[in-house]
Amino acid sequence: MIKKILWGLLALVVMLAGALGINTARKGSRQLEVAPIAKLPVDDAAVASRLAEAVRLRTESSRDDANANTGQFMQFHALLQQRFPLVHAKLKREVVGDLSLLYTWPGSDANAAPVMLMAHQDVVPVAPGTEGDWAQPPYSGAIQGGYVWGRGSWDDKGNLMSQLEAVEMLLASGFTPQRTIYLAFGADEEVGGLRGAAKIAALLQERKVRLDFVIDEGLLILDGVMPGLSKPAAVIGVAEKGYMSVVMKLSGTPGHSSMPPHKGSSAIAMMSDALKRLDEEQMPGGIRGVAGELFDTLAPEMGGVNRVVLSNLWLFRPVVQKQLEGAASTNAMLRTTTALTIVNAGNRDNVVPGRAEATVNFRLLPGDTQEHVMDHVRSKISAPATQVELSTLPGAVEASKVAPTDSTQYRLLNQTIREVFPDVLVAPGLMVAGTDSQHYGAISDHIFKFSPVRANSEDLKRFHGTDERLEIANYADAIRFYHRLIGKVSQTAMPTKP
């Protein structure tokens, strides 16, 4: 009897191993077979010098003061006019919302659907007191050790300047695109883009412009960041999480601290309970949607056990999901995240306050809505409804649409990456932070968030942080990428305007 059981178990193990092997073998590579192109000559010293000039201008945006640093923005505009004379002679330039820029490069075929390249002029401030921690002063634009150093070199003047460098080179060669190309450079992306990108999108919508595709800053070419991959992975953001901050106000029993109210009935106690539950009982997540497609695309490129596990999520999903949920960066890909950000209550040490207030920030996964979030918040508050007041801060946006990866537009971008960066893999991914392109959903179904920049784990720490810098060789490749992309836009069969 025992022998039969053991033989039965052995047979099951063999069958399971066989199923895992077959599934793994059946999941072949999804990477496009693309021939690399000749490397476009770029004058590294000259382009680095121009980027350094841009970095030296302190174009910090402010949520509350639309006129903050206006002089620096105006100097930046003048610099662009001086350094890219053909762009400013051949393209139509419009100033939108006082400081944002919209360039229009007319195509030879007026009936072809236009495309848009995006970047932003503004930068985040340097944290006060950290200036001395920088290896090079944060607004020096120093060129040192093969890098351009300074705030904005990477985010996002690197994209902005590389796009203009590519267009200037194409114009100098006599190139004219077959379809119209827009360049949109907002001036307040770091504070939500309502004065810049939102107004540019509204202007184009008013003009009945429908964009075939949009490419904005976003995910990167990750080198050595993704466990199990021996090659760099260019991750194209095909969707962006929504943004919503919920303000919770709870009323409780006030009183003197010498005679505190009944256990759990004070505003602070009820707020603490609600915040604890929100933090511990977050909205459900899973390896599905964009995250699922990312792992499906990269699984065949993995080695050893990683390939087997990711190719057989029907069996290993719970284990993989638990591991992904253990790291903040990967957990954010799987669910609508909850972040407790502000708490206020009381002003005297001997008085029990009758009111407590807290702000909780949510980043919405595609498929979850603001209504879902509000229902979730309500379900975690045990206080009577008459003692609860919920509201949202301005600037809340739903998660974006998901750009389809089986489209001509995605394939065009995929091919371009593989041509310019022949050593990299390409996969779709989810942008967990906010970009200006969130405002263009009404005028395009194909919005991609991708920066053609290589980054390792050490580089990622510099984003919005100390010692921001951009490798000059990296920057030259970004110019090559945009140069090739614009060229391919004209080579590809073009959809017509609706």
LINUR-V663043 format. One record per backbone hydrogen bond with DSSP energy under -0.5 kcal/mol. NH is the residue of the N-H (numbers start at 0). CO is the residue of the C=O. If there is no record, write none. Layout:
# LINUR-V663043
nh/co
NH/CO
NH/CO
This chain:
# LINUR-V663043
nh/co
4/0
5/1
6/2
7/3
8/4
9/5
10/6
11/7
12/8
13/9
14/10
15/11
16/12
17/13
18/14
19/15
20/16
21/17
22/18
23/19
24/20
25/21
26/22
27/25
29/296
33/31
36/418
43/41
46/42
47/43
48/44
49/45
50/46
51/47
52/48
53/49
54/50
55/51
56/53
57/55
58/56
59/57
60/122
65/63
67/64
69/66
72/68
73/69
74/70
75/71
76/72
77/73
78/74
79/75
80/76
81/77
82/78
83/79
87/83
88/84
89/85
90/86
91/103
93/101
95/93
95/99
98/95
98/96
99/95
100/184
101/93
102/182
103/91
104/180
105/103
107/176
108/177
109/107
111/108
112/494
113/209
114/179
115/212
116/181
117/214
118/183
120/185
121/185
122/58
129/126
132/129
133/130
139/136
140/148
143/141
143/146
146/143
147/469
148/141
148/146
149/467
150/137
152/149
155/153
156/151
157/151
159/155
160/156
161/157
162/158
163/159
164/160
165/161
166/162
167/163
168/164
169/165
170/166
171/167
172/168
173/170
174/169
180/104
181/114
182/102
183/116
184/100
184/182
185/118
185/183
190/187
191/188
192/187
197/192
199/195
200/196
201/197
202/198
203/199
204/200
205/201
206/202
207/204
208/203
210/442
211/113
212/113
213/445
214/115
215/447
218/448
220/452
221/219
221/232
222/220
222/454
223/221
226/224
228/225
232/221
233/424
234/219
234/232
235/233
235/426
236/234
236/448
237/235
237/428
238/428
240/430
241/363
242/396
243/361
245/243
245/359
246/390
247/245
247/357
248/388
249/355
250/386
251/353
252/264
253/251
254/351
256/349
258/255
259/256
264/261
266/352
269/265
270/266
271/267
272/268
273/269
274/270
275/271
276/272
277/273
278/274
279/275
280/276
285/333
287/285
290/287
291/287
292/288
293/289
294/290
295/291
296/292
297/293
298/294
299/295
300/297
301/297
301/298
302/227
305/302
306/302
307/303
308/304
309/305
310/306
311/307
311/308
312/309
314/311
315/311
316/312
319/315
320/316
321/317
322/318
323/319
324/320
325/321
325/322
326/323
330/326
331/327
332/329
333/329
333/330
334/330
336/334
336/362
338/360
340/338
340/358
341/358
343/356
345/354
350/347
351/254
352/350
355/249
356/343
357/247
358/341
359/245
360/338
361/243
362/336
363/241
363/361
367/364
372/368
373/369
374/370
375/371
376/372
377/373
378/374
379/375
379/376
380/377
381/379
386/383
387/384
388/248
390/246
392/244
395/392
396/242
398/367
399/239
402/237
402/400
406/403
410/406
411/407
412/408
413/409
414/410
415/411
416/412
417/413
418/414
419/415
420/416
423/420
424/231
426/233
428/235
430/238
431/429
437/434
438/435
439/436
440/437
442/439
443/439
447/213
447/445
448/236
449/215
449/447
450/218
451/449
452/450
454/220
459/455
460/456
460/457
461/458
462/458
462/459
464/461
467/464
469/147
471/145
474/470
475/471
476/472
477/473
478/474
479/475
480/476
481/477
482/478
483/479
484/480
485/481
486/482
487/483
488/484
489/485
489/486
490/486
491/487
496/110
